[in-house]
Amino acid sequence: MNGRSVARIKYLLRHIQLEEAEVLAQRTLEAQMATEVRHQVAAFMERRGMGGLIRGGR
């Protein structure tokens, strides 16, 4: 993990609520496939206007 990734993660953690993270964690633990996890995380980020963090800044 590089320095930019660390900064992105710190930004994310400062801008989400604990309850939101817990719900996402539970949903991802219940997922059957890795693609489901990626989709859930991407949708979570997009809904919060943070999609650029997972799209490499595009």
N, C-alpha and C positions, 0 to 999 in steps of 0.2 A: 504494500500500500504506500503510495507516495504522499507527499505533503498536501497536494491539492485534494486528494481523496479524504484525508483527515479533516481538512477545512470544510468540505461538503458535508461530512457526517456530523460535525459539530454544529453547523448551521441547521441541519435537519432536526437534530435533537433539541435545539433551542426553540424551534418553531412548531413542534407538534405537542399535543396534550398526551399525558401518560395513558389516559383511557383509550385514546385513538390507537396508540401503539399496542396496547394490550389486545384490542379487538383484532387488529391486523395480525398480531402474533398468533392468536388463537386460530384465525382463518387459515393462515399459512401452515400451521401444524396439522390442520385437518386436510390439507390438500393432498391429492394422490400423486401428482406429477410436478416436476420442477417447473414446467411451463405454466402451470396454474399459479405457482408461487410468484414467478416473474410477472405474470399478468396482474395479480392482485397488488403487488408492490407498485408496479407502474401506474395502475389505476389510482391507488392511494395517493401517490405523488402528484399525479395530474390533477386530481380533485383539489389539491391544496396549492396549485400553482407552482409546484416545484419539479415539474417534469424535466426541466433543463438539467437538473442535477443527475438524472439517470440517463439522459440522452447525450451526455458529453457536451452540454452547453449549446446544442443546436437550437 
